[in-house]
Amino acid sequence: MRLTIVTDAWHPQVNGVVRSIENTNAELAKMGVSVSMITPAAFKSVPMPTYPEIRLSLTGPASIAKAIRDSKPDLIHIATEGPLGLLARRWCVKNQVAFSTSYHTRFPEYVAARLPIPLTWLYAYVRWFHRAGGACMVATESLKRELEAKKLGNLRLWSRGIDTQLFHPQPLEDEPFGLKRPIFMTVGRIAVEKNLPAFLDLDLPGSKVVIGDGPARNELAARYPDVLFTGVKHGKDLAYAYSQADVFVFPSKTDTFGNTILEALASGVPVAAYPVTGPIDILSDPEAGALDDDLKLACVKSLDASRTAARALAENYSWTAATRQFLDNVIEAKAQGRRRLRLRRRKAMRQALGS
């Protein structure tokens, strides 16, 4: 079976979309699925205004058409709503080829935070984009309900997993990073939509650590000189850093899941977050952290949470199970697309006979 994935989010970006696709691809290979990637790496691109880490591909319909045809796909999945995703959608619709999509990020809110475009227009675009596919995948039940309320249909669940061998509890140092405990840590993209000041402004005991990079890093590092900004960490270095935190703080209110929450839990670190989509779906055990509209209160409560319970909660998430869910959705999307095509043909035939 050959699957082609089209995504505007790919290396060198470091984010949940890229990590989710990478881990899914690794599991798909074990299942005997051959994956071809169509990403910005194959085309000329320019940095996105206000967010240079994201590259906007400069290509046209003919190039995307050739890339898709050359991959000879049995199945097509469009992961993002950006330039490549839009061109791939156009090709699939024009050629009556079924495809699936995924809603990884709050695209309307992220765009509205940077450009003066009304959210109503952006959600209209999202509905138009995803309705053409046979299935639109979302990570959580709460996000599914939220999008259904916004009249987005064809929604199917695609959860996430965690590498519990890489991310695991490790012995605690007295003063990790040369900082006094308790250590309150957050990990991820340093950008406006991540709501980092909500964490950095808190009056908390001990120390704060921010791991990651992004367009807001220099500004926030200057505003909060007492906070340690480490930059991006990978692999074992990242896993070790997680393991040394006393509390993982997730201040975002716009994420659709929160892969970093799972990474922290797998490292045995309790999580403090707002009770919003993502955290409210993952943090099902109150012993593994705290959710509260008062983020400081959630942080303080999490100091008394159980590191054992945090690890146990993470062990419920498997990339193998999540990938099987993904593959089932892609296969169902193709079947749904065929049903739609048959219905359109029957309708056209009835109209022709009626005329």
C-alpha positions in Angstrom: 0.0 0.0 0.0 1.4 3.4 -1.0 0.4 6.6 0.9 1.3 10.1 0.0 1.3 12.8 2.7 1.3 16.4 1.7 2.3 18.9 4.5 3.4 22.5 4.7 4.9 21.7 8.1 8.2 19.8 7.9 11.9 20.1 8.8 13.6 22.2 10.0 10.5 23.2 11.9 10.3 21.7 15.4 6.6 21.3 16.4 3.9 18.9 17.2 2.8 18.5 13.6 6.2 17.4 12.4 6.7 15.1 15.3 3.3 13.5 14.9 3.9 12.8 11.2 7.4 11.5 11.9 6.2 9.0 14.5 3.3 8.0 12.4 5.5 7.3 9.4 7.8 5.1 11.5 4.8 3.0 12.6 3.3 2.9 9.1 6.6 1.4 7.8 6.3 -1.4 10.3 2.8 -2.0 9.0 4.0 -2.4 5.4 2.8 1.0 4.2 5.1 2.9 1.8 5.0 6.6 2.5 5.9 9.4 0.1 6.2 13.0 1.5 5.5 16.2 -0.4 6.9 19.0 1.7 8.4 22.5 1.3 11.8 20.8 1.0 11.1 20.0 -2.6 10.3 23.5 -3.7 11.5 27.1 -3.5 10.2 28.8 -0.5 10.1 32.1 1.5 9.9 32.7 5.2 6.5 33.5 6.5 6.2 37.1 7.6 6.3 37.3 11.5 7.3 33.6 11.7 10.5 33.0 9.5 10.9 29.4 10.8 7.9 28.5 8.7 8.6 28.3 5.0 5.9 29.1 2.4 6.4 27.1 -0.7 6.5 28.9 -4.0 5.2 26.4 -6.6 2.2 25.9 -8.8 -0.5 23.3 -9.7 1.7 21.6 -12.3 4.5 20.8 -9.9 2.2 19.4 -7.2 0.3 17.4 -9.8 3.6 15.9 -11.0 4.8 15.2 -7.4 1.5 13.4 -6.6 1.5 11.4 -9.9 5.1 10.4 -9.4 4.4 9.0 -6.0 1.7 6.7 -7.4 -0.5 6.8 -4.3 -3.2 4.4 -3.3 -4.1 6.8 -0.6 -3.6 10.6 -0.1 -3.5 12.5 3.1 -3.3 16.3 3.3 -2.0 17.3 6.7 -2.1 21.2 6.5 -4.2 24.0 5.1 -1.2 26.0 3.7 0.0 26.5 0.1 1.0 22.9 -0.6 -2.2 21.5 1.1 -4.3 23.9 -0.9 -2.7 22.8 -4.2 -3.0 19.2 -3.4 -6.7 19.6 -2.5 -7.2 21.3 -5.8 -5.6 18.4 -7.7 -7.6 15.8 -5.8 -10.9 17.6 -6.4 -10.2 18.2 -10.1 -9.2 14.6 -10.7 -12.0 13.2 -8.4 -9.4 11.5 -6.2 -10.5 10.8 -2.6 -8.3 12.1 0.2 -8.2 12.7 4.0 -7.2 15.8 6.0 -6.2 16.6 9.5 -6.8 19.6 11.7 -3.5 19.8 13.7 -3.5 23.5 14.7 -6.1 26.2 15.3 -5.4 27.7 11.9 -8.0 30.5 12.2 -6.7 31.7 15.5 -3.1 31.5 14.5 -3.7 33.5 11.3 -5.9 36.0 13.1 -3.1 36.6 15.7 -0.8 37.8 12.9 -3.1 39.3 10.3 -6.3 41.5 10.5 -8.6 38.8 9.1 -12.0 38.1 10.8 -12.2 34.7 12.5 -15.6 34.1 10.7 -13.8 34.3 7.3 -11.0 32.0 8.4 -13.4 29.3 9.8 -15.4 29.5 6.5 -12.1 28.7 4.7 -11.4 25.8 7.1 -14.9 24.4 6.5 -14.5 24.7 2.7 -11.0 23.1 2.8 -11.8 20.1 4.9 -15.3 19.3 3.7 -13.9 18.2 0.3 -12.1 15.3 2.0 -13.6 12.0 3.0 -12.4 12.4 6.6 -10.9 15.2 8.7 -8.9 13.9 11.6 -8.8 15.6 15.0 -6.8 14.6 18.1 -9.5 14.8 20.9 -13.1 14.4 21.6 -13.4 18.0 23.0 -11.9 19.4 19.7 -14.3 17.2 17.7 -17.3 18.7 19.6 -16.0 22.2 19.2 -15.5 21.9 15.4 -18.9 20.2 15.0 -20.4 23.2 16.7 -18.7 25.3 14.0 -20.4 23.2 11.3 -17.3 21.2 10.3 -18.3 17.6 9.5 -16.6 14.3 8.5 -14.6 14.4 11.7 -12.7 11.3 12.9 -10.5 10.8 15.9 -6.7 10.4 15.5 -5.0 10.4 18.9 -1.2 10.6 19.6 1.4 8.4 21.2 4.6 8.8 23.2 8.0 7.1 23.1 8.1 5.9 26.7 11.6 4.5 26.2 13.1 7.9 25.3 11.0 9.9 27.8 11.2 8.3 31.2 11.8 9.3 34.8 15.4 9.9 35.8 17.2 10.6 39.1 16.6 14.2 40.2 19.6 16.5 40.7 19.6 19.0 43.6 20.1 22.1 41.3 19.6 21.1 37.6 20.7 23.8 35.1 22.3 25.5 38.2 18.8 26.5 39.3 17.0 26.2 42.6 14.0 23.9 42.9 11.2 23.7 42.4 11.7 23.8 38.6 8.7 25.0 36.6 9.3 24.2 32.9 7.6 24.6 29.6 8.7 23.2 26.2 7.6 24.2 22.7 7.5 26.9 20.1 8.1 30.4 21.5 5.4 32.3 19.6 2.4 34.5 20.5 -0.2 31.8 20.2 1.5 29.8 23.0 0.5 32.3 25.7 3.9 32.1 27.5 3.5 35.4 29.5 0.6 33.7 31.3 3.3 31.4 32.8 6.3 33.8 32.9 4.3 36.5 34.8 3.4 34.1 37.6 4.9 34.6 41.1 6.1 31.1 41.8 8.8 29.7 44.1 12.0 28.3 42.7 12.9 28.7 39.0 11.4 28.8 35.5 12.8 27.2 32.4 11.7 27.6 28.8 12.9 25.1 26.2 12.4 25.8 22.5 12.7 28.6 20.0 10.5 30.8 17.9 9.9 34.4 16.8 9.1 35.7 20.3 12.2 34.2 22.0 14.4 37.3 22.0 11.6 39.6 23.2 10.5 37.3 26.0 14.1 36.6 27.1 14.7 40.4 27.4 11.4 40.9 29.3 12.1 38.0 31.7 15.8 38.0 32.5 15.3 35.6 35.5 13.9 32.9 33.3 16.3 30.4 31.7 15.7 30.1 27.9 17.7 27.1 26.7 16.9 27.0 23.0 15.8 23.9 21.3 16.8 20.5 22.7 16.5 17.1 21.0 16.5 13.4 21.8 18.2 12.4 25.1 19.1 16.0 26.0 15.4 16.9 25.8 14.3 13.8 27.7 16.8 14.6 30.5 15.6 18.2 30.7 12.0 17.1 31.1 12.9 14.6 33.8 14.5 17.3 36.0 11.3 19.5 36.1 9.1 19.5 39.2 6.1 20.8 37.3 5.5 21.0 33.5 3.5 24.1 32.7 1.3 24.2 29.6 0.0 27.8 29.3 -1.4 27.5 25.7 -5.2 27.8 25.2 -5.0 27.2 21.4 -3.3 23.9 21.0 -5.4 21.0 19.7 -3.6 18.3 21.7 -0.3 19.1 23.3 2.4 16.4 22.5 4.7 18.0 25.1 2.1 17.2 27.8 2.6 13.5 27.0 6.4 13.9 26.9 6.4 15.5 30.4 4.0 12.9 31.8 6.2 10.0 30.4 9.1 11.7 32.2 7.2 11.4 35.4 6.5 15.2 35.6 3.1 16.4 36.8 1.4 18.9 34.5 -0.3 22.3 35.2 -2.5 23.7 32.6 -5.8 25.5 31.8 -8.9 23.3 31.5 -9.1 23.6 27.7 -9.0 21.3 24.7 -5.9 19.1 24.8 -5.0 19.3 28.5 -8.6 18.5 29.6 -8.6 15.4 27.3 -5.2 14.1 28.4 -5.0 14.9 32.1 -7.7 12.4 33.1 -6.0 11.5 36.4 -6.1 14.3 39.0 -3.1 12.7 40.7 -1.0 13.4 37.6 -1.3 17.2 37.7 -3.8 20.0 37.9 -6.2 22.0 35.6 -7.4 25.4 36.7 -8.4 28.7 35.2 -6.0 30.1 37.7 -2.7 28.9 36.3 -0.7 29.7 39.4 -3.1 27.6 41.5 -2.6 24.7 39.0 1.2 25.1 39.3 1.1 25.0 43.1 -1.3 22.1 43.2 0.9 20.1 40.8 3.8 20.3 43.3 1.9 17.8 45.4 1.0 15.6 42.4 2.4 12.1 41.9 5.3 11.5 39.5 4.3 7.8 39.5 0.7 8.7 38.4 2.1 11.0 35.7 4.2 8.2 34.2 1.3 5.7 34.4 -1.0 8.1 32.6 1.5 8.5 29.7 1.8 4.7 29.3 -1.8 4.7 28.1 -0.7 6.3 24.8 0.8 4.3 22.1 2.0 5.4 18.6 1.1 1.9 17.3 -2.5 2.4 18.3 -2.6 6.0 17.1 -1.2 5.0 13.7 -3.7 2.2 13.3 -6.4 4.8 13.9 -4.8 7.1 11.4 -4.6 4.4 8.7 -8.2 3.3 9.3 -9.3 6.9 8.8 -7.3 7.3 5.5 -8.8 4.0 4.2 -12.3 5.1 5.2 -11.8 8.5 3.6 -11.1 6.8 0.3 -14.3 4.7 0.6 -16.3 7.8 1.5 -14.9 9.6 -1.5 -16.0 6.8 -3.8 -19.5 6.8 -2.3 -19.7 10.6 -2.9 -18.5 10.2 -6.5 -21.2 7.5 -7.1 -23.9 9.7 -5.7 -22.8 12.6 -7.8 -22.9 10.5 -10.9 -26.3 9.1 -10.1 -27.6 12.6 -9.5 -26.2 13.8 -12.8 -27.7 10.9 -14.6 -31.1 11.5 -13.1 -30.9 15.2 -14.0 -29.9 14.3 -17.6 -32.8 11.8 -17.9 -35.2 14.3 -16.4 -34.2 17.0 -18.9 
